[in-house]
């Protein structure tokens, strides 16, 4: 399966493991909660999906790499305890709490979350002294004498032996206590993730043309050569920051992330062309509807790789604006909840002073900060969620300063300031939404004129459909041209499917 399918499977499994009965007991007892074992090549995104699952389920995540653990750090250190059995005094050996188990309790105490995922990476690379204890851990969820707390699901990961010399192949007895998911690299699954994360368009456009370069591990006369999904994502971030600083991108930079000379040379050459296309076509002018016949004619006559790169640049720019609008919309939804609480305060009898609203805002700020810190400590706070919390906190801080600066007035006057600030933000979002809708329509218009009869329109509609933000944007704010082409392409696909069925029946 690909990494996206694995993520869905893990998310569903965690939900099932955390399902309780009417008495609050977990439906599947701990001894029957088989740990999941993600087995796949390095750099395909095994660790990344664990963070996403925890964030989407709102539970904690504790991650450990097992390669550095010894028997002592995983199981605890022995110490002597004086006990009395049947009236006889004896000294016995006990063990301190495992570092791994202790870290779970630390996260629970700091975050307030009592359920989570314990993710153990490189599980099949444990030291020789620790290996015999793994069987007990996988079945009974104990390290030494200490058990993983209830409500914590165990997910493990490892690489096949051909990728890691330290791998110890599990025997049948051990494997029989695991739920094994074999994960393979898959560009289309990764691309959906890349679009949602806003990875550099030069990377996704290049890989659209050279899908065989997405993931490659091989041994050459020069040594080990490798290119992974992790490498492409890290390179994407580097490219974005280098461009912001006006720094040059060359093969020396690219080869620090992609360890394959052929791919390094081809990507660097493509990146130079990509920058040239970006300058020559004036992406902003096209999206503002200011393109002329000359631009359309050049795009229509361009080679396939140039057309695909141009379409990628245009979509990337629009998707970035759409992502910003949807994040702002979510932030305003949070602020609307806050505004309603203030409105209820204003409607109270007798009418309180402005200080009551100020106190409400302080409590809201304190509660949001605590929630943000709690999720951050539990590794359950996504970058998007963090930006949303920070935007709300900025609004709360500004509102408090305005109310404190009021010389007089009651809670109604203070609430009016709050409402005006909110309405100002709503107005700004509406303007940005209209601008983004216009860019989307101009993108369709240009694609229609320049690439009539080609596959570019199908690519555009498909990308807008599969991307979560653009799908939400169109569903909420609409786009008539998208709806028209979506229906036409869907009808065309149905006709093609029907023709294939008829052909099969004829055979």
C-alpha positions in Angstrom: 0.0 0.0 0.0 1.1 3.6 -0.4 1.7 6.0 2.5 -1.7 7.7 2.2 -3.5 4.4 2.5 -1.3 3.4 5.4 -2.2 6.7 7.2 -6.0 6.0 6.7 -5.5 2.5 8.0 -3.6 3.6 11.1 -6.1 6.4 11.9 -9.0 4.0 11.7 -7.1 1.4 13.8 -6.3 4.0 16.5 -10.0 5.0 16.7 -11.0 1.3 17.1 -8.4 0.7 19.8 -9.6 3.8 21.8 -13.3 2.8 21.5 -14.9 2.3 24.9 -18.0 0.5 26.2 -20.8 2.0 28.3 -18.6 1.5 31.5 -15.7 3.4 30.1 -13.6 0.2 29.4 -11.7 -0.2 26.2 -13.6 -2.6 23.9 -10.4 -4.3 22.8 -8.3 -5.3 25.8 -4.7 -4.3 25.9 -3.4 -7.8 25.3 -5.4 -7.9 22.0 -4.4 -4.5 20.8 -1.7 -5.7 18.3 0.9 -3.0 17.6 1.0 -1.8 14.0 4.3 -2.4 12.2 5.0 0.0 9.3 7.6 -1.7 7.1 9.0 0.3 4.3 12.0 1.9 2.6 13.6 5.0 4.3 12.2 8.4 3.6 8.7 7.5 2.4 7.0 9.5 5.1 6.4 7.0 7.9 7.2 9.4 10.7 5.3 12.3 9.0 2.0 10.4 8.9 2.2 9.6 12.6 2.3 13.3 13.4 -0.7 13.9 11.1 -2.7 11.1 12.7 -2.1 12.5 16.2 -3.0 16.0 15.1 -6.2 15.0 13.3 -7.4 12.8 16.2 -6.4 15.4 18.8 -4.3 12.9 20.8 -0.7 13.0 22.1 2.3 11.5 20.3 5.5 10.3 21.8 8.2 9.2 19.3 11.3 7.2 20.0 14.0 5.8 17.7 15.0 2.4 19.1 18.5 2.3 17.6 20.1 4.1 20.5 18.3 2.3 23.3 20.1 -0.3 25.5 18.4 -2.7 27.8 19.0 -0.3 30.7 17.4 2.8 29.1 14.4 0.8 27.7 13.7 -1.5 30.7 15.1 0.6 33.5 18.0 0.2 35.9 18.0 -2.5 38.7 18.0 -1.5 42.4 17.7 -3.4 45.7 14.5 -3.1 47.6 14.0 -4.5 51.2 10.7 -6.5 51.4 9.0 -8.9 53.9 7.4 -12.1 52.8 5.7 -14.4 55.3 7.5 -12.7 58.1 10.9 -13.2 56.5 12.9 -10.1 55.5 14.6 -10.4 52.0 16.3 -8.1 49.5 15.0 -8.3 46.0 15.9 -6.7 42.7 13.5 -4.2 41.1 13.8 -1.9 38.2 13.4 1.9 37.8 10.8 3.0 35.3 11.8 2.8 31.6 12.8 6.1 30.0 10.2 5.4 27.3 7.3 4.8 29.7 8.4 7.8 31.8 8.2 10.1 28.8 4.6 9.1 28.2 3.7 10.1 31.8 5.6 13.4 31.3 3.6 14.2 28.2 0.3 13.3 29.9 1.1 15.5 32.9 2.3 18.5 30.8 -0.5 18.3 28.1 -3.4 17.0 30.1 -4.1 14.5 27.3 -4.5 10.9 28.6 -4.7 9.1 25.2 -2.1 9.0 22.5 0.3 7.1 20.2 3.6 5.6 21.2 5.6 5.5 18.0 8.8 3.4 18.1 10.8 3.8 14.9 13.6 1.4 13.8 11.9 -1.3 16.0 13.8 -4.0 14.1 17.1 -2.5 14.8 17.1 -2.9 18.6 20.3 -3.9 20.4 21.0 -7.6 20.9 20.5 -7.2 24.7 17.1 -5.7 24.2 15.8 -8.0 21.5 14.5 -10.8 23.9 12.4 -8.2 25.8 10.6 -7.1 22.7 8.3 -10.1 22.5 6.9 -9.3 26.0 6.6 -5.6 25.1 4.7 -6.2 21.8 2.1 -8.5 23.5 1.8 -7.1 27.0 2.9 -3.5 26.4 5.4 -3.6 29.2 9.0 -2.5 29.5 10.5 -4.3 32.5 7.8 -4.2 35.2 6.1 -1.0 33.9 3.2 -1.1 31.5 2.4 1.5 28.8 -0.6 3.5 30.2 -4.1 2.5 29.1 -5.3 4.7 26.2 -1.9 4.6 24.4 -1.7 2.8 21.1 1.6 1.4 19.9 2.7 1.9 16.3 6.1 0.8 15.2 8.2 1.2 12.0 11.2 -0.2 10.4 13.2 -0.7 7.2 13.6 -3.9 5.2 17.0 -5.5 5.6 18.2 -4.4 2.2 18.1 -0.8 3.3 19.7 -1.1 6.8 22.5 -3.3 7.9 21.4 -3.1 11.5 18.1 -4.8 10.9 17.3 -7.9 12.9 14.6 -9.9 11.1 11.7 -10.8 13.4 10.9 -14.4 13.9 7.3 -15.8 13.3 6.5 -15.6 17.0 7.2 -11.9 17.1 5.6 -11.1 13.8 2.4 -13.0 14.9 2.0 -10.2 17.5 2.1 -7.4 15.0 -0.2 -6.0 12.3 2.2 -5.6 9.4 1.6 -2.8 6.9 4.1 -2.9 4.0 4.5 0.6 2.6 5.8 1.4 -0.9 6.8 4.7 -2.4 4.0 6.2 -4.5 4.3 9.6 -6.2 0.6 10.3 -6.7 0.0 9.8 -2.9 2.9 12.0 -2.1 1.9 14.7 -4.5 -1.5 15.1 -2.8 0.4 15.6 0.4 2.8 18.0 -1.3 0.0 20.2 -2.7 -1.7 20.4 0.7 1.6 21.4 2.3 2.4 24.0 -0.4 5.7 22.4 -1.4 7.7 24.3 -4.1 6.1 24.0 -7.5 9.4 23.4 -9.3 9.6 20.1 -7.4 6.1 18.8 -8.1 6.2 20.0 -11.7 9.5 18.3 -12.3 8.3 15.0 -10.8 5.1 15.2 -12.9 7.5 15.0 -15.9 9.9 12.6 -14.3 7.9 10.3 -12.0 10.6 7.7 -12.1 12.9 10.1 -10.2 10.6 10.4 -7.2 12.2 7.6 -5.3 15.4 5.8 -6.1 17.9 3.8 -4.1 20.7 1.9 -5.9 24.3 0.9 -5.6 26.7 2.3 -8.2 30.4 2.1 -8.8 30.7 5.4 -6.8 28.8 4.0 -3.9 25.2 4.2 -2.5 22.9 6.5 -4.5 19.6 7.6 -3.1 16.7 10.0 -3.6 13.7 9.9 -1.2 10.5 11.7 -0.5 12.1 13.2 2.5 14.9 14.6 0.3 12.4 16.3 -2.1 10.5 17.9 0.8 13.6 19.2 2.5 14.9 20.6 -0.9 11.5 22.3 -1.4 11.9 24.2 1.8 15.5 25.2 0.9 14.4 26.5 -2.5 11.7 28.6 -1.0 14.0 30.3 1.5 16.8 30.7 -1.0 14.4 32.5 -3.3 13.2 34.8 -0.5 16.8 35.8 0.2 17.7 36.2 -3.5 20.4 33.4 -3.3 21.4 31.3 -6.2 20.5 27.7 -6.6 23.0 25.3 -8.2 24.0 21.7 -8.3 26.0 22.0 -5.1 22.9 22.9 -3.2 20.7 20.3 -4.9 23.1 17.4 -4.3 23.0 18.0 -0.6 19.4 16.7 -0.7 19.3 14.4 -3.7 22.2 11.9 -3.8 22.0 10.9 -7.4 24.1 12.8 -10.0 21.8 12.2 -12.9 18.8 13.5 -11.0 20.7 16.4 -9.6 21.8 17.6 -13.0 18.4 17.2 -14.6 16.5 18.9 -11.7 19.0 21.8 -11.6 18.6 22.3 -15.4 14.8 22.1 -15.0 14.9 24.6 -12.2 16.8 27.1 -14.3 14.2 26.7 -17.1 11.4 27.0 -14.5 12.7 30.4 -13.4 13.0 31.5 -17.0 9.4 30.5 -17.7 8.3 32.3 -14.6 9.9 35.5 -15.8 8.9 35.2 -19.5 5.2 34.4 -18.9 4.5 36.9 -16.1 2.3 34.7 -14.0 0.7 37.6 -12.1 -0.4 39.3 -15.3 -2.0 36.1 -16.5 -3.9 35.6 -13.2 -5.0 39.3 -13.3 -6.5 38.7 -16.8 -3.9 40.9 -18.4 -2.5 38.4 -20.9 -2.6 39.1 -24.6 -2.7 37.0 -27.8 1.1 36.8 -27.9 1.3 35.1 -24.5 -1.6 32.7 -25.5 0.1 31.8 -28.8 3.5 31.2 -27.1 1.9 28.8 -24.6 -0.1 27.0 -27.3 3.0 26.4 -29.3 5.2 25.4 -26.4 6.5 21.9 -25.8 4.7 19.7 -23.3 7.2 20.2 -20.4 6.9 24.0 -20.8 3.1 23.9 -20.9 3.0 21.7 -17.8 5.5 23.9 -16.0 3.5 27.0 -16.8 0.2 25.4 -15.7 2.0 24.3 -12.5 3.2 27.8 -11.7 -0.3 29.3 -12.3 -2.0 26.6 -10.2 0.6 27.0 -7.4 0.0 30.7 -7.2 -3.8 30.4 -7.1 -3.6 27.5 -4.6 -1.5 29.6 -2.3 -4.1 32.4 -2.3 -6.9 29.8 -1.8 -5.0 28.3 1.1 -4.6 31.7 2.7 -8.4 32.5 2.3 -9.4 29.2 3.8 -7.1 29.7 6.8 -8.4 33.2 7.4 -12.0 31.8 7.1 -11.2 29.3 9.8 -9.7 31.9 12.0 -12.8 34.1 11.6 -15.0 31.2 12.6 -13.1 31.0 15.9 -13.5 34.7 16.4 -17.2 34.5 15.7 -17.6 32.1 18.6 -15.7 34.6 20.8 -18.0 37.4 19.6 -21.1 35.5 20.4 -19.8 35.0 24.0 -19.3 38.8 24.2 -22.8 39.4 22.8 -24.4 37.2 25.5 -22.5 39.3 28.1 -23.8 42.6 26.6 -27.4 41.2 26.8 -27.0 40.5 30.5 -29.1 42.3 33.2 -28.0 44.6 34.7 -25.6 45.8 32.0 -22.0 45.2 33.2 -19.2 47.7 32.7 -16.5 47.4 30.1 -14.3 45.7 32.6 -16.5 42.6 32.3 -15.8 42.3 28.6 -12.1 42.8 29.3 -12.1 40.0 31.8 -13.8 37.7 29.3 -11.2 38.5 26.7 -8.4 37.8 29.2 -9.9 34.4 30.0 -10.3 33.6 26.3 -6.7 34.4 25.7 -5.5 32.4 28.7 -7.6 29.4 27.7 -6.4 29.5 24.1 -2.7 29.8 25.2 -3.1 26.8 27.5 -4.8 24.7 24.7 -2.0 25.7 22.3 0.8 24.9 24.8 -1.0 21.6 25.8 -1.2 20.4 22.2 2.4 21.5 21.4 3.7 19.5 24.4 1.8 16.5 23.1 3.1 16.9 19.6 -0.5 17.2 18.4 -0.4 20.8 17.1 -0.2 21.2 13.3 1.4 24.2 11.6 -2.0 25.3 10.3 -3.6 25.1 13.7 -0.7 27.0 15.3 -1.2 29.9 12.8 -5.0 29.9 13.6 -4.4 30.1 17.4 -1.8 32.9 16.9 -4.1 34.9 14.7 -6.9 34.7 17.3 -4.4 35.6 20.1 -3.3 38.7 18.2 -7.0 39.8 17.8 -7.6 39.3 21.6 -4.5 41.3 22.5 -5.4 44.2 20.3 -9.0 44.2 21.6 -7.8 44.3 25.2 -5.5 47.3 24.5 -8.4 49.2 22.8 -10.8 48.6 25.7 -8.2 49.5 28.3 -7.6 52.8 26.4 -11.3 53.7 26.6 -11.8 56.7 29.0 -15.4 55.8 29.8 -18.3 53.8 28.4 -20.1 50.6 29.2 -19.9 47.1 27.9 -21.9 47.9 24.9 -19.4 50.5 23.7 -16.5 48.1 24.4 -18.3 45.4 22.5 -18.9 47.7 19.5 -15.1 48.2 19.2 -14.7 44.4 19.2 -17.4 44.0 16.6 -16.0 46.7 14.3 -12.6 45.1 14.4 -14.2 41.7 13.5 -16.2 43.2 10.7 -13.1 44.9 9.3 -11.4 41.5 9.1 -14.5 40.0 7.5 -14.4 42.8 4.9 -10.7 42.1 4.1 -11.4 38.4 3.7 -14.3 39.1 1.3 -12.1 41.3 -0.8 -9.3 38.7 -0.8 -11.9 36.0 -1.7 -13.2 38.0 -4.7 -9.6 38.6 -5.9 -8.9 34.8 -5.6 -12.2 34.0 -7.4 -11.2 36.4 -10.2 -7.7 34.8 -10.5 -9.3 31.3 -10.6 -11.6 32.4 -13.5 -8.7 34.0 -15.3 -6.7 30.8 -14.9 -9.6 28.8 -16.5 -9.9 31.4 -19.3 -6.1 31.3 -20.1 -6.1 27.4 -20.0 -9.1 27.3 -22.3 -7.5 29.7 -24.9 -4.0 28.4 -24.7 -4.5 24.7 -24.3 -7.8 24.0 -26.0 -8.1 20.3 -26.8 -5.2 19.3 -24.6 -5.0 17.5 -21.3 -4.2 20.7 -19.4 -7.9 21.4 -18.5 -8.3 17.9 -17.1 -5.2 18.4 -15.0 -6.4 21.7 -13.7 -9.9 20.4 -12.8 -8.4 17.3 -11.2 -5.9 19.3 -9.1 -8.6 21.6 -7.8 -10.8 18.6 -7.0 -8.3 16.6 -5.0 -6.7 19.4 -3.1 -8.5 19.9 0.2 -8.3 23.7 0.4 -9.4 24.3 -3.2 -12.3 21.8 -2.9 -13.5 23.6 0.3 -13.1 27.0 -1.4 -15.1 26.1 -4.4 -17.8 24.4 -2.3 -18.1 27.5 -0.1 -17.6 30.4 -2.5 -18.4 28.7 -5.9 -16.7 28.8 -9.3 -19.1 28.5 -12.3 -16.4 27.6 -14.8 -15.0 24.9 -12.6 -18.5 23.4 -12.3 -19.1 23.5 -16.0 -15.8 21.8 -16.9 -16.1 19.4 -14.0 -19.5 18.2 -15.3 -18.3 18.0 -18.9 -15.2 16.0 -17.9 -17.2 13.7 -15.7 -19.7 13.1 -18.5 -16.8 12.4 -20.9 -15.3 9.9 -18.4 -18.7 8.1 -18.1 -19.0 7.9 -21.9 -15.4 6.5 -22.2 -16.2 3.9 -19.4 -19.4 2.9 -21.2 -17.5 2.5 -24.5 -14.9 0.3 -22.8 -17.7 -1.9 -21.3 -19.3 -2.2 -24.8 -15.9 -3.1 -26.3 -15.4 -5.8 -23.6 -18.9 -7.2 -24.3 -18.1 -7.4 -28.0 -15.0 -9.4 -27.3 
